[in-house]
Amino acid sequence: MNSSNPLIVICGATATGKSDLAIALAEKLDAQIINADSMQVYSGMDIGTAKVPLSERMGIPHHLLDIFPVNQDMTVAKYQELARREVEQLRESEIPTIIVGGTGLYIKSILDDLNFPDTDPEVRARITDEAEALGNEALHARLAILDPLAALAIPSANIRRVIRALEVIEITGQPYTSNLPREGSTRYPDAIQIGLAMDREDLGDRINKRVDQMWELGFVDEVEELINQGILEAKTAQAAIGYAQIISMKHGLMSEEEAREDTKRATRQYVRRQETWFSRDERITWLSSQSSTSMRLESALATIIKR
């Protein structure tokens, strides 16, 4: 690896402080940041995704933020194409690159040789009809049987991705995640992956405070504006945690307090899926997110130098 031009990944569960570490590390290395959060790619989804405001990015260029309108659906294949293009351009310019996010499949789509088969309209239509007839949970339960790892990565609320995974399984006869990392399949063998881990009890407290703060910052108003921008016209953005709950509240399906508490519950469930996903990747060097940002920065720099 060229230590002057490293490719670094900062990953881990929600609310572990990934963005803070990435910005501190980017300042130290004169690096640029590529977003690997599947919901931060959408324009206007700011409060509910904890997107770092422009004023707090310390002048560091951030790529793949706010690139998609909420009335369109980003796919993993499209993200892979865009992200790899960014990585290649930065590396050709000898700019240190930091990929940061908690969407495991997005990170793996950059680093590893994932192939995405074409769609089959007939299969897609039939599975979509089944989803409408049986409901999201039934389809997600089917996915959990056919491909448990995919079920960990894809929440039941994101029915579009559940349908896509089931479609791929039927088309190929193999699990959706069957071509996730295997020995020798890494596109960037010099990538340094750093994960942030936190005690579950402390993380639960951080999640509760984070969701409460989102409400105080105007999360409900943000969702109302996104409804005006067409978030209900596509599947992915409206299924995001918090957004789905507030949309349900707007439709009279739950109270505001129920929406807030269900957002906390769903976030805790998502964190468990994230932890399980990342724990399977032995290439990740784990740091405690309970340390201060400066201590995590020192540990991250030591990991980079060692590699």
N, C-alpha and C positions, 0 to 999 in steps of 0.2 A: 504493500500500500504506500502511496505517496502521502506521507504524514502532513505535507503542506496543503493537501487538497483532499481531505477525508470525506467520505460519505457516512453520515451519522444518522441513526434513527433514535428518536426519543419516543418511547411507547409506554403503555400502561393504562390502567383504568381511569375512568372519569374522576375528576377532582383530586388528582394526585400531584398537580403542579407541573405538568409537562410543558406548558407554554412558557412559564416563568423560567424554567431551566433552559429551554431552547433559545430564548431571547438572550439570556446571560451568556450562554455558550456561543451564540452567533456574534455577540459583541466581542468576545475574547478572540475568536478565530477569524473575524471579518467574514463571516459566512452569511448565506441567505437561507431562507426557510421555505420548505414546501409543505403545505397542509395535507394531512392524511386523516382528516375527520370528514366522514361522509355527509354530514349536514352543514358543515361550514363552507362547503362549495356553493351553497345557495345564497343568493343575494337577499339581504333583509332578515335572514335568520341569525340574529346577533345575540340578543339577550339569552334566549333559550339554549344556545349552543356554547355560551361562554366565550364567544369570539373576542380575541384581544382587540380593543379599540385601536384605531390608527394612531391616536395620540400616545398610546402606551407601547408601540412597537419599536421604539428607540431608533426610528429611521431605517430599520432593517427591512429589506424587501421580503414580502411574503407572497408566495405563489400559490395559485389554485384556491384562493379565497374569493367568494362573491363572483363566481364565474358562470353560474347557472341561475336562470329565473326559477321561481318556485312552482311555476305551472308546467315545468318540464322535468323529466326523470333522468337523473344521472345514472349510468350503469357502471359496474366494475370494469368492464372492458373499455369503456370510454375513458374512465379515470386512468386506467393503466396507460393508455395511449398518451394522454395529456401529461401525466406525471413523469413517465419515462422521457418524454421530449424535454421537459424542464430539467431533469437530472442530467441528460446528455449535454444540453446547452451550457449548464453551469459548469460541468466538469471540463468541457472543451475550453471554457474560459478560465479554467483553473481556479474556480471559486469554490471554497468549501461549502458543502451542502448539508443541511439538516432537515430530515423528514420528521415531522412531529404530528402525532395524533393517536387516537384510541380505537380506530377502525382497523382491526387486525387484517381483514381481507384486503383492504386498500393497501396497507403496507406490504403484504405478501405479493400483491399484484405487481408492485414495483420491483421487489427484490428477486422474486422467483418466477420460474417458467410456467405461468398459468396460461392455459389455452381455453378460449371461450367458444364453444361450438355455435353454429348458426341456429336461429330459432326455427321451429316447425309450427306454422300457423294453426294447423289442425290440433296438434297436441296442446299448444298454448291455449286455444279456445276451449278445449274440453276441460282442462284443469281449472281454467278461470270459471267456467260454469259450475264445476264442483265446489270451488271456493265460495261462490255466491249461494249455493244450495246448502253446503255443510257448515260454512263459517271458517274463520281464520284459524281457530284453535284446532279444529279437526285436521286441516291441511298441515298445520305445523306439527301435529302429533305424527302424521304420516311421514313427514320429513325427518323427524327425530328417530324413527325406526329405520328409514332407508339410509340416512346419513347423519348420525348424531353430531358430528363436528360442524356440519352446516347449520344444524338447528341451534347450536351454541352461538354461532356467529350472526344468525338472522332472527330477529325478534318476530313473534307471531303477528304483531301489528303491521309489519312491513310485508303485506301479503303479496305485493308485486314480486319481491325477491324470493319469497317462499315458492310462488308459482314458477319462477324462472329456475330455481334449483330443482324442483320436481320435473320440470320440462327437460332439463339437461340430463337428469338421471334416466328418464325414459328414453331419450334420444340415444344416449351413449351406452346405456346399460351399466354405467359405473357411477359411484358416488360423485356428487357435485364437487367435493373436495378431494377427489382421488389424485389430482395432480398438484396438490399443495406440496410444500417443500420435501424433496427427497434428496438423498446424497447426490451431489453433483448437479443439482438443478438450479442452483443459485446464479442469477444474472450478474450480481455484484458481490463476488466472494470477499471483497475487501471492506464491505459495509460493517460498521460497528453499531450494534444494537444495544441501547441502554434502556432498561425498564425501571419505572418507579413503582415501588410497592409500599403499601401502607397497612397498618393494623386495621382489621375490619371494623372494630368499634370506633376508632378515630375517623375512619372513612365514612361511616354512617353519620356521624355528627357533622362532618364537612358537607355531606350531601344535603342534609336537612338545612343547614345554614345557607348553602348555595341556592337551593330552590327558593327559600324564603327571600333571599336577596334578589333573585330574578323577579319575583312578584313585586318587590319594592321598586325595582328599576323600571317597571312598566311592561312586564312580559305580556299581560293580557292585551294591552294596547298594541304591542308589536304583532300579535297574532291577528287582531282585528284588521290591521293594515295589510297583512299578508293575505287575508281572505279577500280583501279588495283587489290584491294583485294576482289572484287566481290560484292560491295554494290548493284549493279544493278541486282543481282541474287535473291534477296529476296525483300519483299514488305515494311517492316516496317522501316528499317533504312533509305532507300532512300526517304521516305516520311517526314522525320524530317524537321522542319522549318530551312531554310537556305541551308541545303543539297539539298532539292528538287529544290530550286531556282538555285543553282549553277549547278546542273545536267542539268536543263533546259537550262542554259546558255551554257554549254558544247555541248548541242545538237543543238545550234543555234536558240533556241526559244525565247531568250531574251538577251539583252546586259548585260554587267556586272553591269552597274549602275542600270538598271531595276531589276536585281537580288538582288542587295543590298537594294533598296527601297522596293521591294516586301517582302523581309525578315523582314524589319521593320514593314510593314503593317500586315503581317501574325502573327508576334509576338504580336502586339497590340491586334489582334483578339483573339489569344490564351490566353492572359492575361485576357480578359473579360470572357472567358469561365472558366478559373481557378477561378476567383473571384466569379462567380456565383455558381460554384460547391462547393467551400469551405464555402461560406456564408450559405449554407443549413445545415451545421453541427453545431448544437448548443453546441457541446462538446468542440469547439475550443475557447481558450482564446486569444484574439487579442491584439497584441502589435503594436505600430507605428514603421515602419521601417525607419522613418525619424530621429529617435534618433540615437545617436552614438552606436557602438557595445557594449561599456561598459555599457551604460544605458540600452540597450536591455537585456544584460546579467543579470544585477541586477533585472530587471523586471521578466525575465524568472525564476531566482532563487527564487524570492519571490512567484511566481506562484507555483513552485514545492513544496516549504516548506508549503504553504497554503494547498495544496492538501494532 
